[in-house]
C-alpha cells in the first residue's frame, strides 16, 4: 500500500509556500536495522527543497519522536534512494529528491546487539554522523530531547529501587538543565519532581555533595533567566523542589549563600 500510491504522488505538483520557497513531499521508509531490508516504520514529510540532506535526517528524528513516542530513539545514520545510492549529507534535498519520491532511512546502530560485539568482545558502535559539527550537535540535541521526553512520560511508572539508581539519574539529567530549550527544561523539572518526593530522597545531596553543587546553580538558573520569567510551571516546580531540598544540609548551606533566596523574594513581589 505504501508503494501503490507512489505513481499518484509523483503526478502531484510540487507544493509552493510563498514566491520563492519550493517544498517537496517525501515518503520515508525507516529500516529496522542498519543495512537490513526489514521496514520498521513509515512517514511522510514536507520540507524545503533547499534544505540540506543532513538537516532532513534531523527532521526525520524529530518527527519519529512525535509520531512514535513509545518506541526506542531512532537516529538516522544515512539516507538512500530505492537503488541503494547514499545521499550526500552536504547537498540540497532538491538535488536528489523529487516530490513524492520514496527514500530509505538507515539507523545508527544504537543499542543494536549485532553491532555491540566483535569476535566475542564488546565494541562501541561506530556512528555515521560524519565530521560536520552541526550535524553531530543536531543528532545529540534530538537524542537528548527524545530521552528527556521519555523519562518525563514514564516518570510515574519508574520506581527507583535504591539510592544508587537515584544518584545515577540525577548525575545524568541535571547538567542537561542548563539550556534555553523550554520543552527540555519543563521535562527536567517534571523528572526532578518525580525523583525527589521524600525527605530521605532529598538527603541524597548530603551523601553526594557533587549533586548539591549542581542542583543549587540549576535552580538559580531557572529562576533568574529572563526566558523563563513567564514559565509558571517551571517556577512552581522549582519552588516545590526547594521545599524538599531544604531538608538537605548541603543544599541548604548553598541556598543561603547563593542568589536563590533573593530570586524567590523577587518572584513573590512580582506576583
Order of alpha helices (4+ residues) and beta strands (2+ residues): alpha-beta-beta-beta-alpha-beta-alpha-beta-beta-beta-alpha-alpha-alpha-alpha-alpha-alpha-alpha-alpha-alpha
